[in-house]
Amino acid sequence: MKYACGLVAAVLIAGCAPVEAGGSSGADNSSISFETGACFGTCPVFSFTIDADGNGVFNGKRFVEKEGEHRFRASPAELAAFRARLARFRPDGEVRYDWENCSGPVMSDMPSLSIQWRDADGEDSLFWYQGCREKKLSDAKPDLASAWKELPLEELAIPKTPPRLGR
């Protein structure tokens, strides 16, 4: 009986051992790619990829403070806040909301947003042309379209002086 109780205690204690990220701990070890698309005006156009450790590469394209490729590092708290803002929008597989796949009215000349989550299980992706007034996305636009602001990207993405169009 003493042997059986000791064995049960050992199994219970072993069950409390920490699980490494990527195991069944629920930790998100995916990398995320986030890309904004052009609009008719001066919408910032950029992309970035951030890995599970908070290492990222930003690529500024148009109407941003820094064009080209720039490395950045997010703190664990910044990365967790970014992931939390995106979590409810992560589809299972690929989902697109654009001219062909929109249950609401569609406006022209609006920017787009593309997000990919990649991990050992594969890739999930969301594409949203923001002119598509898909209710579940339109109502949550600040959470989804501004999620990148949780990361240390403002000095790269937001122009210090507003862009000018024309001559």
N, C-alpha and C positions, 0 to 999 in steps of 0.2 A: 504494500500500500504506500509506504514511504517513497518507493521508487516511482510509482505512478504519479504521485503528487509532485515529486521533483521534476518529472518529465513534463507534466502539464504546465508547471511554473516556467520551465525553460522555454517551452513553445510560446507561452503568452508573452514573455519578455522579448523573445526574438521577434514577435509580431509588432513590437513597438519600435524596432530599429528604423532609422530614417531611410527613406527611399530616394535614390538619386533622381535628379531632373530627367525627364524622359520616361520614367517608370510610371507606376500607377499613382503617383502623388498628385496628379492633376496639374502639374506645372506645364506651362505652355512653352515648348521649346522650338516653336516655329520662327522662321524668319518672315518678315513682312515687307513687301514692296508696295509703295504708295505713289501714285502718279496723278497729277492734275493735268487736264487738257485745256487747250486754248478756248477762248470765247471771242466774241466779236470786238470786245474792248481790251482793257489792260489787265485781265486776270493773270495772276502769277502762274507760270507754267514751270513745273519742276517735278522731279521724281526722287525717291530715295528708297534705299533698302536698309533695314536694320535687322541684326541677328539677335538670337536669344540672349546674348551677353551684353547687348546695348551698343555694339559697334555698328556704325552706319556710314553710308556713302550717299551724299546729296549731290544731285546733278541739276543745277539751275539752267533753265532754257530761255525764258522770256519774262520780262517784267518782274524780275527778282533783284535783290541786292547783289548777289554773287552768282555770276554765270559760271558754268563749268563744274568740274567734279571737286568736291570738298568732303573730307572725312569729319565725322563727329562722333561723340560718345555720349550716350544717355545714361543717367544714373538709374539704379534699380527702381527707384520711385517714379521717375519720369517714364521709364519703359512700362511699368505696371499700369500707370495712368493711361498711357497711349493704348495699350492692349485692352484695358477695361472699356474705353470709349468705343473700340471697334468690335468687341466680343459679340454683341447681340446681332451684328450685321454679317458675321461670318457664315456663308452658306455651306451646304454640303455639296461640293463640286463647284460647277460654274453657274453663275446667275448674271444675266444682263438685263438692264432696264434702259432701253434706247428707243429709237423711232419704231422699231418692229415689235418691241416687247414692253409696251407701256399700257397700263390699264386706265390711265388718266390722260388729260390733254397734254400735248407736247408743244413747247415753245422753242423757237429757233435761237441761234447765236449764244447759247449757254455753254459753260464749261463742262467738262466731264471729269470723272473720278474713277480710277482703276486701282483695286487693291488685290494683292495676291498673298496668301498665307502658304508657306511651304514647310513641310516637316517630313519625318520618316514615313508617314502614311500617304504622302502625296501632296497635291496642291488643291486649294480652294480659291476661287476668285469671284470678285464682284465688280461689275462694270456698271456705272451709273452716269448716263448723260443727264445732267442736272436740269435740262429742259423738260424731262419726263416728270410729270407731277404724280409719280407713284406715291400714294398717300403715306405708306409706311416709311418711305425715305424722305419725302418732303417735310413731314412733321418732325423728323429727326435730323434735318440738315445740319444744324450746328454741331451735334454730336459726331456725325460722320465726316462732313467736309472740313471741319476744323480740328479733328482729332490730332493732326500733326502738330498743333500748337502745344501739346503736352511735352514735346521733345525740344531740345535746345537748337531750334532751327530758325528762330526769328531773325537773327543777324544775317542769315543766308537768304531767307525767303522773302522777307518784307522790305521793300525799297525804302530807304531813308527819305528820298524825295520822290513824290508821285511821278510816275511815267507820263510823258507827254506824247500825244499822237499828232500826226501831221507835221507841218513845217515849223 
